[in-house]
Structure formats: structure tokens, C-alpha cells
């Protein structure tokens, strides 16, 4: 992904109301000046555009030689529409790949089982919105490996580039870094917190209100952030 495309994604997230500024209490108890809720990409046009960003990010990594992949996996629940929409976007760009997703509970009738879609095989990219604690990534990797396939990468929309812990106890690594270190696979994001700060610095069309939040975001990153990720 180029800087222009990352900036385009951030502008898209802002315009869609998915990226918001204010005071938001995170699960870790930190008071964040911004909030990203991918669940608000909830109509056909916005989900389709989001999928184009996911597809472009994957294809850029493949073209750069940093990723090889054969199919997509969407962890229940948010990953299900993300993986399926990304597969459609990839096909529109000439890269037709299979996808699969899981149920939270195995079905004991009909086709049965906990896996839906194509059989898991080859190198599989896990598609999700963000990484919080990395728990769901570990569960997805266990599913993929149990079917004899290989996890290739984790693809997310926004990397908060934020160290683990809570408001007072701050870890050394971010959730994305922990996943990459623990599982030895890359975590690829459409954009990260450093891209958001760059956007707030460089977009001359921003309202004065948005420009004012730049200082708050920078202070938050200084307190909880990690260095730029990959």
C-alpha cells in the first residue's frame, strides 16, 4: 500500500463514521482520543470499498514478495463478511481465491461441523478488523492447522500500534507484535496509528476540529504506542 492509499483509507473511515475522535474508554481502561469501529462498515457500498482496500493491501504484499497466500479465512463473527467481501474484491482484480469461515459452535445436522466454505488448504490469510489481545488469532490458527493448512498472515484494517497492558501497567509489545512474535507470521494492516498521525499532519482539507485532535492522538501514542510496525 502506498502512502496515498493509506491516507485514502483513513479519509474513507472518517467519512463513514467508522473512525471517530473524542474520549473513548478502551477495554484496557485507557482513555483513547480516537475509536475505530469496523462494524459500522454496514452497507453494501462501504463494505465493498473496505474490501477493495483489503485486497489492494494483500496484493501489494504479494507483489513485494513479503507474502504468499492461497486462500482466506474469516473468524466468526466480524471476519466472516470481511473475508468473503475481500475474496470478491480479489476476484475483481483477477486473483480468484477460495475462502472459509467458522461457526462459534459446531453444527450437528445438515453439513455439520464448525467450518463453512472451501476446505482449508495451502497458505491461509486470516482476515479480521483489528487485533485486541490476539486470542481470536490463536483460535483461528489452531483451526487452520488442524485441517493441515498453514497460516500465512493476519490481515487487519487498522493497527493501533499500542502496547499491551492497561492504563498504568504498560507492556513492551503491541498485540500485533505479540502475534507476529508468538506465531512467526506477519501482521499486515491497511493502515496504522502512524499513518493516522501523518494524515492529520498533511491533509490541508481537514476541519479545525480534526486538526485539534492531532495533539491528543500524538500524546496518546507517546504514552502507549510502539515504534512503527513493519
Secondary structure, 3 states (H helix, E strand, C coil): CCHHHHHHHHHHHHHCCCEEEEEEECCCCCEEEEEECHHHCCCHHHHHHHHHHHHHHHHHHHHCCCCCCCEEEECCCHHHHHHHHHHHHHHHCCCCCEEEEEEEEEECCCCCEEEEECCCCCEEEEECCCCCCCHHHHHHHHHHHHCCCEEEEEEEEEECCEEEECCCCEEEEEHHHHHHHHHCCEEEEEEEHHHHHHHHHHCCCCCHHHHHHHHHHHHHHHHHECCCCC
